[in-house]
Amino acid sequence: MKGAIRHLGPIGLDRFMAEAVQEYYALSEPFGQAGDFTTAPEISQMFGELLGLWAVDTWHRLGRPAPFLLVELGPGRGTLMADALRAARLDPAFSAALTLHLVETSPRLRAIQAERLSAAEPTFHAAIETLPPGPMILIANEFFDALPIRQFERRSGGWHERLVMLDAEDQFRLGLSPDPAPVAALLGPLVRAAPVGGIAEISAAGRAVAGTIATRLVQEGGAALILDYGPPVSAPGDSLQALRDQRPHPPLIDPGTADLTAHVDFAALAGAAALAGAAIFGPLPQGLFLERLGIAARAARLAQSSPAAAAEVAAALTRLTAADAMGTLFQSLCLTRPGLGPPAGLEACEPTQGAPAATTRSAGNGRPRP
């Protein structure tokens, strides 16, 4: 990237982030206590098991299509899907009807996923667009947070884009474009009201993926469940952050060696999906969603094996659902084909269609990994 900046000038933060994230997942082992961060499936089997049962229930609501696509975006080490498929064996018809499709670009992670999920014979894709036709149930857990963003800073004359450039010591730094960027029409009302110095974030990639998923659901049928961290309502703020060795790391230092993410703007995703014609349920805090799916009962069952197991399960339950952990910072959002009705766990959420997309997210003080 430094060569490109020297020859062509400053680049957008979205390009910087996209290249850094691609290199990071190609070369690093990010997951688990020995890695840079821990995701919900790595905390407890309960998470993936409940999502597997959610998928079975959704399949019945869809009319039990056979065959159908079970899709995961960014499957990590395959932990979530392995737990989901194990729980889904409670309904042999579901297991017999599914074809497993994994959207993953890292050859290293593909190899891990292929080995772990070999019994399900997964098909790999580099993009959603190559999925075959047919109804699908899609799961995206902590996928959207790694998609690239652009940032804009409000000055007295308008919104100027924050660009990545080089300082006198040939290190990456952020600067502002000389001219205002025509982004005001894309910003939600809370963001447009930001004072001078306020930051707006826009993920064109996130909105595009949400729109592609929604279009597919409208045309082919199905449902998509998105779980990630970020505010339910668009708001101004700088949420770009990096983790290395479970600790905050400067986002512009040594790109490709740390987990680089930004908060997900759920209002923007919902708006893009609604414009494509999908029905939207949520966002709903992850803790409440998991409680509605029965995580407390599952925890009680797992805790029966031993006192040590009981303590471990209780700790995992707290991390996944507590308000001061992942329970409220993480959100759940479901997109469906219109007319399907509310999915399990989101029954109290009224569907929306055709709402305008908002595009920014709240400020973050370091990636909220447990």
Secondary structure, 3 states (H helix, E strand, C coil): CHHHHHHHCCEEHHHHHHHHHHHHHHHCCCECCCCCECCHHHHCHHHHHHHHHHHHHHHHHCCCCCCEEEEEECCCCCHHHHHHHHHHCCCHHHHHHEEEEEECCCHHHHHHHHHHCHHHCCEEECCHHHCCCCCEEEEEECCHHHCCCEEEEEECCEEEEEEEEECCCCCEEEEECCCCCCCHHHCCHHHHCCCCCCEEEECHHHHHHHHHHHHHHHHHCEEEEEEEECCCCCCCCCCCEEEECCEEECCCCCCCCCEEECCCCHHHHHHHHHHCCCEEEEEEEHHHHHHHHCHHHHHHHHHHHCHHHHHHHHHHHHHHHCCCCCCCCEEEEEEECCCCCCCCCCCCCCCECCCCCCCCCCCCCCCCCC
